Amino acid sequence: MIKLKAVLALTLGCLLTLSVQAVEVRDHHKEVIGKDCKTCHDNGIKQFPSDQSCLQCHDVDDLAEQTARNEEDKWQNPHNNLHYGKELPCQECHGEHQPKQPMCNNCHTFKFDKHKQ
């Protein structure tokens, strides 16, 4: 019985180690994040990062400027839009480990060609 418990404990430990190591990190974040998950996961490893975590490196005003649209379509700016202004949570459109589609795609058909999922 002791051997069975030891084998189960080792197996569980190996599986947990493999699951942590198998997490994908986007190329544009690899230099910043490295292997320290807590760099972004300020609410705990199993929770989404807070917006404050993202804003340590990204400035919302710069993002809004970079994604600005022409005058006719200015309300379609994903970082400064008609519904949320600059207050839309980052995790609604961006996912580090799994690609996400912009939240706007739930209702709108316009495209964000340079969207970093």
C-alpha positions as CSV (number, residue, x, y, z in Angstrom):
1,M,0.0,0.0,0.0
2,I,2.9,2.4,0.8
3,K,4.4,1.7,-2.6
4,L,1.2,2.4,-4.4
5,K,0.8,5.7,-2.6
6,A,4.4,6.6,-3.4
7,V,3.9,5.8,-7.1
8,L,0.7,7.8,-7.2
9,A,2.4,10.8,-5.6
10,L,5.3,10.6,-8.0
11,T,3.0,10.3,-11.0
12,L,0.9,13.3,-9.8
13,G,4.0,15.3,-9.2
14,C,5.3,14.6,-12.7
15,L,2.0,15.4,-14.3
16,L,1.8,18.8,-12.5
17,T,5.4,19.6,-13.6
18,L,4.6,18.7,-17.2
19,S,1.4,20.8,-17.2
20,V,3.3,23.9,-16.0
21,Q,6.1,23.4,-18.5
22,A,3.7,22.9,-21.4
23,V,2.2,26.4,-21.3
24,E,2.8,28.4,-24.4
25,V,4.1,32.0,-24.2
26,R,3.7,34.4,-27.1
27,D,6.9,35.3,-28.9
28,H,6.4,39.0,-28.1
29,H,6.4,38.3,-24.4
30,K,9.1,35.7,-24.0
31,E,11.9,38.2,-23.2
32,V,9.8,40.0,-20.5
33,I,8.1,37.0,-18.9
34,G,10.9,34.4,-19.1
35,K,9.9,31.5,-16.9
36,D,8.5,33.5,-14.1
37,C,4.7,33.2,-14.3
38,K,4.2,35.6,-11.4
39,T,5.5,38.4,-13.6
40,C,2.0,38.6,-15.1
41,H,-0.1,36.4,-12.8
42,D,-0.3,38.8,-10.0
43,N,-3.6,37.4,-8.8
44,G,-2.2,33.9,-8.5
45,I,-1.1,31.3,-11.1
46,K,-4.6,29.9,-11.8
47,Q,-6.2,33.4,-12.2
48,F,-6.2,35.8,-15.1
49,P,-3.6,38.6,-14.8
50,S,-5.1,41.9,-13.7
51,D,-5.2,44.8,-16.1
52,Q,-2.6,46.5,-13.8
53,S,-0.2,43.6,-14.6
54,C,-0.6,44.3,-18.4
55,L,-0.3,48.1,-17.8
56,Q,3.1,47.6,-16.2
57,C,4.5,47.3,-19.7
58,H,1.7,48.6,-22.0
59,D,0.3,52.1,-21.9
60,V,-3.4,52.3,-22.8
61,D,-3.0,55.8,-24.4
62,D,-0.1,54.5,-26.6
63,L,-2.3,51.4,-27.5
64,A,-5.2,53.7,-28.4
65,E,-3.0,55.8,-30.6
66,Q,-1.5,52.8,-32.3
67,T,-4.9,51.3,-33.1
68,A,-6.6,54.6,-34.0
69,R,-8.9,54.4,-37.0
70,N,-9.9,57.1,-39.5
71,E,-12.4,59.8,-38.4
72,E,-15.3,57.9,-39.8
73,D,-14.5,54.7,-38.0
74,K,-12.8,56.2,-34.9
75,W,-15.4,54.5,-32.6
76,Q,-14.0,51.1,-33.8
77,N,-10.7,51.6,-32.0
78,P,-10.4,48.5,-29.8
79,H,-8.4,50.4,-27.1
80,N,-10.7,53.5,-27.1
81,N,-14.2,52.5,-28.2
82,L,-17.8,53.7,-28.1
83,H,-18.9,51.1,-25.4
84,Y,-16.0,51.0,-23.0
85,G,-13.7,53.9,-23.8
86,K,-10.3,52.8,-22.6
87,E,-11.7,50.7,-19.8
88,L,-12.2,47.3,-21.5
89,P,-10.4,44.6,-19.6
90,C,-7.4,43.3,-21.5
91,Q,-8.4,39.7,-21.0
92,E,-11.6,40.2,-22.9
93,C,-9.6,40.3,-26.2
94,H,-6.1,39.0,-25.4
95,G,-5.0,35.6,-24.1
96,E,-1.4,34.7,-23.5
97,H,-1.7,31.0,-23.5
98,Q,-4.7,30.4,-25.8
99,P,-5.6,32.7,-28.7
100,K,-8.8,34.8,-28.3
101,Q,-10.9,36.7,-30.7
102,P,-11.8,40.3,-29.9
103,M,-14.9,40.7,-27.8
104,C,-16.3,43.1,-30.4
105,N,-16.6,40.1,-32.8
106,N,-19.5,38.8,-30.8
107,C,-21.7,41.6,-32.3
108,H,-19.7,43.5,-34.9
109,T,-18.2,42.3,-38.2
110,F,-15.3,44.8,-38.6
111,K,-11.8,43.2,-38.5
112,F,-8.7,43.9,-36.5
113,D,-6.1,42.8,-38.9
114,K,-3.2,43.3,-36.5
115,H,-4.9,41.8,-33.4
116,K,-2.4,40.1,-31.1
117,Q,-4.5,37.3,-29.6
